[in-house]
Amino acid sequence: MVLSDIDIKKLATEHGMIAPFIPEQVRQAADTGLQPDRPRISYGISSAGYDFRLCPAAGLEVPDPWGGQRTAVDPKNFNSSQMIKLRLYTDLNNDQQWWELPSLTFALGLTVETFQIPKHILGMATGKSTYARCGIFLNVTPAEPGWGSRLVVELFNAFPNPVRIYANEGIGQMTFQQLSTLPEVSYADRPGGGKYQNQTAITYAKV
């Protein structure tokens, strides 16, 4: 069963499933509120999901096109030195910040929100239509029952030009499904508590 906005609000406000939690869909106001009439890529609650945002402080990281390793990337032994942060642009007049993701480039970002997924819930993330129509693919793995962390977001630009990725505005949507029964072993119950538990910064591949 996919949860509605009513269910999501209850889990967020009473059980801390999403923090910070925006109980409405924001389209024309940034958190700073300096230019509330400026359009925003929507974030906050929706009819059957929650639109999450990218954190400007965490940055957006991409493979270094001028250096780093030139051999195959090993997911079992990822070399973090091959990643660099993109420049964050700021437009104070319009109260917005963004990165410019180069064409055919993969990037890692981090959500503003921290998720604490209850043991009877599974979270699934998808992209937003605004970015999808600009060639941006969002690849996020499931938020498993018992997982608690900020979400590391994987992006890919399929457009032949750079695309602006806005900070503090919607980048993807997470929907929530209720399990038929509680799992025998939740993500939090795994040995070591799960390798991607409690992320507070961009975390690279590890085994």
C-alpha positions in Angstrom: 0.0 0.0 0.0 1.4 3.4 -1.0 1.0 6.0 1.7 -1.0 9.2 1.1 -0.1 12.7 2.2 -2.1 12.2 5.4 -0.1 9.1 6.3 3.2 10.7 5.5 2.4 13.8 7.6 1.5 11.6 10.5 4.7 9.6 10.3 6.8 12.7 9.8 5.3 14.8 12.6 4.7 12.0 15.2 7.6 9.6 14.4 10.2 11.9 12.9 10.3 10.1 9.5 11.4 13.3 7.6 13.3 16.2 9.1 13.1 19.0 8.4 9.5 18.4 7.2 7.6 20.8 5.1 3.8 20.0 5.4 2.9 21.7 2.2 4.1 21.8 -1.4 6.3 24.9 -1.8 6.5 26.5 -5.3 7.3 30.1 -4.8 9.4 30.6 -1.7 12.9 29.7 -0.6 13.8 29.0 3.0 15.4 32.4 3.3 12.3 34.1 2.0 14.2 37.0 0.5 12.3 36.7 -2.8 9.1 34.8 -2.0 7.5 35.6 -5.4 10.2 33.8 -7.4 9.3 30.4 -8.8 10.9 27.3 -7.2 11.1 23.7 -8.3 8.6 22.3 -5.9 9.5 20.6 -2.7 7.6 19.4 0.4 4.6 17.1 0.7 2.7 16.0 -2.3 -0.4 13.8 -2.8 1.5 10.5 -2.4 5.1 11.4 -1.7 7.6 13.9 -0.4 9.8 16.1 -2.7 13.3 16.4 -1.2 16.0 18.9 -1.8 19.8 19.1 -2.4 22.0 20.6 0.3 24.2 23.5 -0.9 26.7 23.0 1.9 27.4 19.4 1.0 28.1 20.3 -2.6 27.7 18.4 -5.8 30.6 16.1 -6.7 31.5 14.8 -10.2 34.4 12.8 -11.6 37.5 14.9 -12.2 37.8 15.3 -16.0 41.4 16.6 -15.7 42.9 14.1 -13.3 42.2 11.1 -11.2 42.5 7.5 -12.2 42.2 6.4 -15.8 41.6 2.7 -15.1 38.3 1.0 -14.4 36.4 2.2 -11.3 36.2 -0.5 -8.6 33.0 -0.4 -6.5 34.8 -2.5 -3.9 37.7 0.0 -3.6 36.4 3.4 -4.7 39.1 6.1 -5.0 37.6 9.3 -3.6 40.4 11.4 -5.1 38.8 11.1 -8.5 35.8 13.2 -7.4 35.7 17.0 -7.3 33.1 19.6 -6.2 31.3 21.6 -8.8 31.2 25.4 -8.4 28.1 26.6 -6.5 26.7 29.7 -8.2 24.7 32.3 -6.1 22.2 34.8 -7.4 21.2 37.0 -4.5 18.8 39.1 -6.5 16.7 36.1 -7.2 17.5 34.3 -4.0 18.7 31.1 -5.6 21.8 28.9 -5.8 22.7 26.2 -8.4 25.4 24.0 -9.9 25.9 23.5 -13.6 26.2 19.8 -14.3 28.2 19.2 -17.5 26.8 17.1 -20.3 27.1 13.3 -20.0 28.3 13.6 -16.5 27.5 11.7 -13.3 27.2 13.5 -9.9 26.7 12.8 -6.3 24.7 15.1 -3.9 23.2 15.0 -0.5 19.7 15.8 0.6 18.7 18.6 3.0 16.4 16.1 4.7 17.2 13.3 7.1 15.0 10.2 6.8 14.2 7.8 9.6 12.4 5.0 7.9 10.2 2.9 10.2 10.6 -0.8 10.2 7.2 -1.3 8.5 7.9 1.2 5.7 9.9 1.1 2.4 10.9 4.3 0.7 11.4 4.5 -3.1 12.8 7.6 -4.8 12.1 8.9 -8.4 13.0 12.0 -10.4 11.0 15.1 -10.9 9.3 15.8 -14.2 10.9 19.3 -14.5 14.4 17.8 -14.5 13.4 14.7 -16.5 12.4 17.1 -19.3 15.9 18.6 -19.2 17.6 15.2 -19.6 18.4 14.7 -15.9 18.2 11.1 -14.6 17.9 10.4 -10.8 19.2 7.1 -9.6 18.5 6.4 -5.9 18.4 3.0 -4.3 15.6 2.0 -1.9 15.3 3.5 1.5 14.9 0.2 3.4 13.0 -0.4 6.5 15.0 0.7 9.5 17.4 2.9 7.5 18.1 6.3 8.9 20.2 9.0 7.2 20.4 11.8 4.8 20.1 10.5 1.3 23.0 10.5 -1.2 21.5 11.3 -4.6 23.0 10.1 -7.9 22.3 12.3 -10.9 23.2 12.0 -14.6 22.9 14.7 -17.3 22.0 13.2 -20.7 21.5 16.6 -22.3 24.2 17.8 -24.8 24.6 21.0 -22.8 25.2 21.7 -19.1 22.0 21.8 -16.9 21.4 23.9 -13.9 20.8 21.9 -10.7 19.2 24.1 -8.0 20.1 23.8 -4.4 17.4 24.0 -1.7 14.8 23.2 -4.3 13.1 19.9 -5.3 15.4 17.3 -6.9 13.4 14.1 -6.5 10.3 12.5 -4.8 10.2 9.7 -2.3 7.1 7.6 -2.0 6.4 5.3 0.9 5.0 1.8 1.0 3.7 -0.2 4.0 5.0 -3.8 4.3 2.6 -6.7 4.7 4.5 -7.8 7.8 7.5 -6.5 9.7 10.8 -7.8 8.2 12.8 -10.4 10.1 15.9 -8.2 9.8 15.7 -4.5 9.2 18.5 -2.3 7.8 19.2 -1.1 11.4 19.4 -4.7 12.6 22.2 -5.7 10.2 25.7 -6.3 11.5 27.3 -2.9 12.1 23.9 -1.2 11.6 24.0 -1.1 7.8 26.9 0.4 5.9 25.1 3.5 4.7 23.4 4.3 8.0 23.7 7.8 9.5 25.2 9.5 6.5 25.9 13.2 7.2 28.1 13.8 4.1 28.4 12.5 0.6 29.4 8.8 1.0 31.1 6.9 -1.7 30.7 3.2 -2.8 31.8 0.7 -0.2 31.3 -3.0 0.6 
